[in-house]
Amino acid sequence: MEEVKKICTYDSVDLSAKLQKGAAVIFPTDTLPALASCPLFASQLWEIKRRPANKPFILMGSNSNQLFEYISKKALKDAQLMAKKFWPGALTMVLPASGGIVEALNPGESNLGMRVPACELAIDLLSRSGPLATTSANLSGELPSTNAKDAAKNFPELPLLGPLPWPSASGLASTVILWRSSGRWQVLRSGSLTLEVGSN
């Protein structure tokens, strides 16, 4: 169909270069396709997605070391334990954090959602680009894209990570947990990973 012909894919090297120059891009994960940009340029994602400004983005990285430098030391041990068990994978941790990256992705707040996806294509890109501001590749309020064709149809002007077809994904959003205090977590969203509240 016509929309398939419009899909323009790039390898991780070229897509990383586009990201560094300020582009927004789309890439696969183990859950849903991600709409992403470098944190410095994250403000464009609210406009592209038509997303309310009070809804934050997730910081996605290739490993926990890329992400945990931003979080508060009081949550580090718990975060490391969770990461060891569930990363890479479909778990997003919302952790106390500070610095400009928090203001860029979650303005006015003091925490940040973080995840390492279990997708080799995504990991390769993230290892080159550094951590990225991410969200699902759909317009706000609409059903999430589940594959490259849907993502390209939603955002035909944006480059996609290749090659196609993308690896199989769950099609379900990640499970989101919020760090409350030492050893205590709250499930904010049930997703493709089943997790008991308070488990560590």
N, C-alpha and C positions, 0 to 999 in steps of 0.2 A: 504494500500500500504506500501511498505518497509519504506518510509520516516516517516510514522506515528509511526512505531514501535521504531524509533530512538528518538522520543520526550521524553526527560527526564525532569520531572517537580518536583519542590520543593515548599514547603509552604514558607510563608513570613519569618518565623524565620530562616529556613535553608538557604534560598536564601540571606537574609541579612548577615548571617555569611560568606557566600561565597564572597559577595561583600566586606566585611571588610578585607578579605584576599587577595583582588586584582582581583577577577574574574570579567569578563564581563558577563552580563546576559540579558535576554529578558523578558519583562513583558507587559501586555495589558494596554492601556489607553482608553480614550473615543474617540480618533481620530484614531491613527495608533499604532501598536505595537512598543515599544521602545527598542532600544539597549542601554544598560546603564552600567556605572561603577561608583564607588566612584570617586569624583573629583581628588583625589590624583593619581589615576591610569587612568585618562582620555586619556593620550597619546596613549594607546593601541587601542582606538576606531578608530583613524585615520587609523591605519594599518589594523584592522579587517574589516573595512568598505571600505578600499581602497579609502579614502576620501582625497581630497586636503587639505593640512595643513592650508590653509587660510580660510577654512570654519569652523566656530565655532560650538560648541555644546550648547544645552540648559540646564540650571540648573532646574531640576524639584523637587518640594518638596510637602510635605503633607499639608502645609498651608503657608500663606503669611509670618508669623513670621519667619519660617525657612529660607525664601529667602531674606526678606528685610533687614536683618542685613548687607548684602553686598553692598547695593546700596547707592548712594550719598543722603544726606539729602535734597538737593534741589529738588529731584524728588519724595521724599517719599510721600508727600500729594497726588499728582496726582496718584501715583502707588496704594496707599491705596484705593482711590476712585474707580479706575478701578477694583481692586481686589474685592472690596465689591460687585460690579455689576456683574462681570463675572467669578469669581473664586469660587469654582472649575469649570473649563470649558475649552473651546477650544480657549483660548486667550493666546498668548505668548507676554509678554512685554519685549522690549529691553530697558534696563535702564542703566544710568551711574553707574559704579561700580568700585571698586578697591580691591587690595589685591591679594594674591596668587591664589585664586579661579578663578579670571578673567584670569590670565596668563595661568592657566591650561586648561581653556575651550575656550578662545579667545585670544591667544598669541599676545602681542604687541598692543592690543586695550584697550579701557577704558569703555566698556559697556558689558552687559551680558543679554542674553535672559533668561526669567524665566517663569515658568508655574506651576499651580496646576491643575492636571487632575481631571475630574469628573468620576472617576472609583474607586470603593471601594477596589478592589484588589490592585490597584496601590497605593492608599492612605495608606493602611495597610502596604505595603512594605516600602514606603517612611517614614512612621512614625517610623519604626524600623531602617532603614538604614541611615536616614538622607538624605539631598538633594543629588541627583545623576546627573552626567553628562549624557545627553541623546541625542539620534538622532533616526531617523527612522530605522527600522530593515531591511535594504536592502543594497546591495552593491551600492557604489556611481554610479550614472548614470542610475541605473536600477529602475524599478517600485517598489514602496514601498510594503512591505508585508502588508496584510490586516487581517491575522489571524495567529493562532499558527502554523498551518501546513506549511504555506509559510515561516514564520520566521525560523522555525526549518530546513526547506530545505535550506535556505540561509546560516544558521549558525548552522550546525548539531552538532558542538562541544560545543555549549553554553547551559547552563541550562536555563529553562523557569520557570516562576512563574505559579503554579497551584492553584486550579484545572482547568482542561479542561472540557467542552469548556469554553472559555473566554466569558465575557459579551459582548453583542452587542456593536459595535462601529460605528462611522460615516464613517470610511474609507477615510476621507478627512483630510488633514493636518490642523493644527491649524492656525488661523489668527494671523499674526505677526504685531505688531505696535511698532514704535520707539518713545521714548520720546524726543521731540525737545527742549521744554522750558515750563515754567509754563502754564498749560492748553492746550498745543499744542502737538499733536501726528501725526505721519505719518504712513500710512498703507504700510508696506513693502511686505506683502503677503496676498492676500485674501484667506480665507480658509472656514472652516465649520461655522464660526461665522461671521455674517454680522455686520459691524461696520462702522459708519461714521467717516471720518477724523476730528479730533478736538473735538469729543464728549468726555465727561468727566463723 
